Amino acid sequence: MINLKYSLIIEATRDPNFFTFYSPDIEGFTGIGHSIEDCIYKAKWGIEEHLSLLKERKFPIPEENKNPEIVIRNERKQNAVV
């Protein structure tokens, strides 16, 4: 079982050696990894560090997600700004 307290979005990139990830529950939390497993590992420890920094700087800590999900998908295409 993966024990995350917040949801995680992992996106494949055009480069098969890189994935990006972020938590929709935690503003400003993002990262990259070399595999899905690497992203999950980095996210687990990165979330703890990110929350520690928020607490240290007296920023609000988001409530834990009661039903966190991990979503794996292709990267979202950005619309061109004309």
Secondary structure, DSSP 8 states (H G I E B T S, - for coil): ----SS-EEEEE-SSTT-EEEE-TTSTT-EEEESSHHHHHHHHHHHHHHHHHHHHHTT-------SS--EEEEE--------
